[in-house]
């Protein structure tokens, strides 16, 4: 998805506020509305957010909103894979930036807004990362299952990745719902 062409009228910005951190992000209203039905309804509808020009996203971290904003403006998310020598694949994976949890949170924000293109982009990033570093993020499985509904595409992706790499020693870290999805 290409960012919309900017005109004088489109220079109006809307501020997103991550209330937990009191962090404000200035973004072009036209871009937000073109990218997300959620923002379009909030900023162009008859809601308080439209009058204030501010949408409050209370449960979104600064890092997650930063990833989303970066993707909205550039159609990509920069990665900084760890290159330290002498580390195991798991240690390298944990130090990669953005972290797997940050990517999951970006995907969840894409689910909430809803911005399918962002979700697909992040899912592709996760698959590519897994191809380069075949490490399963077991610690994030419980988190993912707490934050998503049955049938979630991200659950399906994690299950598909697990089928190829599942280790019996990590079975206790797997949520019960995930075991049902594996069946």
Buried (B, 14 or more C-beta within 10 A) or exposed (E): EEBEEEEEEBEEBBBBBBEEEEBEBEBBBBBBBBBBEBBBBBBEEEEEBBEBEBBBBEEBBEBBBBBBBBBBEEEEBEEEEEEEEEEEEEEBBBBBEBBBBBBBBBBBBBBBBEBEBBBEBBBEBBEEBBEEBEBBBBEBBBBBBEBBEEEBBBBEBBBEBBEEEBEEEBEEEBBEBBEEBEE
